Structure formats: structure tokens, C-alpha cells
Amino acid sequence: MPATVTLFVYGTLKRGCRNHGTIREAEFVGEAATESAYMLVNCGSYPGLVRAPNGQAGSSIRGELYRVNERWLAALDRFENVPVEYVRKTIRLSNGNEAETYFYALPVAGLEVCGEEWIE
């Protein structure tokens, strides 16, 4: 059986959002939130997750957890343009557990902070 990874998604891959079809066959684990150390920035038609800069208050970002195998993870890495636009790293959730997620890797200067949850 292939190894699986728990993946936290917070934007267009969530249920009801336009790119959910990319992940819909993965096992939905449930809704989740991060610890209060992050920000969502508005990249136009999609969000980017970043760690809150030193001295700036972070938020608990709401999203969803999925269990994905290595093959799906490789396909999602391509979809998310890793490592150019996003990088996949470990994030700590509000319950103390960890998951993988996609952090926005491009400069965020001038991008609007868009709250704790991306809604389409």
C-alpha cells in the first residue's frame, strides 16, 4: 500500500471551489484550522498562505484535510507549480497535529490580506 500524507488545503481545492475536482478522489478527513501564526494573501483569483512576519499577528486559517498518496501528491505539486509559485512544507494545526500544505513562495508586498478563510 502506498504511503499517504495528510494535506491541508485552504483555497480553490476545497469542496465547493473551482479546483476541487483536482483532489475530489482523495480521502476527505475533515475541516481543520492552523495555529494562529499565518496569513492568507489574495493573489487575484486564488489565495496564498504565508507565515505572519515577525512582529505581526497571525491568524488561524480555516481549511480542509485530505489523505493523499505519493502519486496524487506529485500531481498536486505540479498543479501548484512547486517550487516556483508554492512550496510544500509542514504546518501545525490548531489541535497540535501537523499536516503538509502549500505555502506561497512569491513576494507578497502589495498583496491584500484576505482573512482567515478563502471563500469563492
N, C-alpha and C positions, 0 to 999 in steps of 0.2 A: 504494500500500500504506500503510495507517495506521501511524503511529508507534507504537512499543512501548516499554514501561517494564519494567525488571526490578524485581519486587516481592518483598520479604522478608516471609514470614508466619511467625508463631510460636505461634499459638493454635488456635482452633477451625476455621480454614480449612485446616489441614494435612491431609494424607492420613490417613484413618482417624478423623478427628474429625468431629463432628456437622454442621459447616457447610461441609465440603469441597465439597459439591455446588455451592456458590456460585462456586467457582473451578475446578472439575474440568475444564472445557473449555479453560482456559488452558494454555499450554505449560509443563510441568514442566521446570525447568532442572537442579535438583539440591538436595541438602541443603547447608546453609551455617550459619555461625556469625558472630556480630558480633564486633567488637573488644571487649575487656574494659572496657566503660565504662557498662554498662546494668544494669537490674534488671527482673524480671518481678514484678508485684504481682497478687495474687489479688483479682479484682473480683467474686467469687462463683462464677458458672458459666463464667467466661472470664478470661483474663489481660489485663493492660495492661503495655505496655513503656514504661519511663521511663529517662531518663539518671540514673545514680547521682549523688546530691547531692555537692557539694564536700566533700572530707574523708572520703567513704565509698567503700569499694572496690566497684568494679563487677564484673560477670560477663560472660562471653562467652555470649550467648543463642543456643541452637540452634533452627533453623527450616528453612524451605524457600524456594527461589527459583522464581518463575514469571515468564514473559514475558506481559504483558497489553497489549492495545491500549487506546487512549484511551476507547473506548466501555465496555469492561469496567472500566476504572479508575473511570469516573464511576459505574457501578453499584456498585462496591465502596465508593466514598466514601459513597454513600447507605446501604449496608448497615452501614458502620462509624460512621454518624452524624457524619460530618465536617461542620463543625468543632466540634460541640458536645462529643461524647464522645472523639473521636480527631482528631488532625491528621496529615496525611500529610507526611512530611519525608524527607530523605536520611539514610541511616545508613551507617556504614563497617563493612565486613565484615572478618573476621579475616585474609583474604588481601589486604587493602588496596583491594579493589574497593568500589564504592558501589552501593546499591540504594535504592529507595523503601520505606518501611514506615509503619505506623500507630502513632504514639505516643499513649499515653493522656493526655488533656487535663484530666481532672478531678482534684480534690485526692486525694492518696494517703495522707494522715495516717491512721493506724489500719489500713491495709491490710497484710496479711501478704505478705512477700517469698516467692515460691514457687519459687526455684531457677533453674536455667539452662535448663530445658525444660518446656513445658506438656504434660502427658500426661492424656488423658481415659480 
